[in-house]
Amino acid sequence: MSHDTTVVESSSGNFALALAFYCRMLGISFVPVIDPNCNEATEAQLRLLCGRVEKVAIRDAAGSYLKTRLSRVQELLVELDSAYWPNQYANPDARDAGDSAGSSVRGRARSLVRRQASFHTPG
């Protein structure tokens, strides 16, 4: 990852908001992929923090939006240069980060900092 990287992640809200704050502090672009379950206040915050917010509207075969969000993430990884997907659903660093969205982001940020000395995590 570098400052040219765009982080892309699927979320129904809270995790995206936490990740948006962290990406902003690190000076990296973030594109959250959200759905109609994201509450209005969170979506408004994301739109203030992120240059681009992707909102899917079509339910998947299970009647939810998760697979639709994940499909959109895959499309964005192809579309965007230097895109990175933390993949909160399968990332082993999430196991060490705790249960809340904020702690998951802190755990991932610490892991990224360990791998990339050029990043500084405030706090």
Rosetta blueprint (number, residue, H / E / L):
1 M L
2 S L
3 H L
4 D L
5 T L
6 T E
7 V E
8 V E
9 E E
10 S E
11 S L
12 S L
13 G L
14 N H
15 F H
16 A H
17 L H
18 A H
19 L H
20 A H
21 F H
22 Y H
23 C H
24 R H
25 M H
26 L H
27 G L
28 I L
29 S E
30 F E
31 V E
32 P E
33 V E
34 I E
35 D L
36 P L
37 N L
38 C L
39 N L
40 E H
41 A H
42 T H
43 E H
44 A H
45 Q H
46 L H
47 R H
48 L H
49 L H
50 C L
51 G L
52 R L
53 V L
54 E E
55 K E
56 V L
57 A L
58 I L
59 R L
60 D L
61 A L
62 A L
63 G L
64 S L
65 Y L
66 L H
67 K H
68 T H
69 R H
70 L H
71 S H
72 R H
73 V H
74 Q H
75 E H
76 L H
77 L H
78 V H
79 E H
80 L L
81 D L
82 S L
83 A E
84 Y E
85 W L
86 P L
87 N L
88 Q L
89 Y L
90 A L
91 N L
92 P H
93 D H
94 A H
95 R H
96 D H
97 A L
98 G L
99 D L
100 S L
101 A H
102 G H
103 S H
104 S H
105 V H
106 R H
107 G H
108 R H
109 A H
110 R H
111 S H
112 L H
113 V H
114 R H
115 R H
116 Q L
117 A L
118 S L
119 F L
120 H L
121 T L
122 P L
123 G L
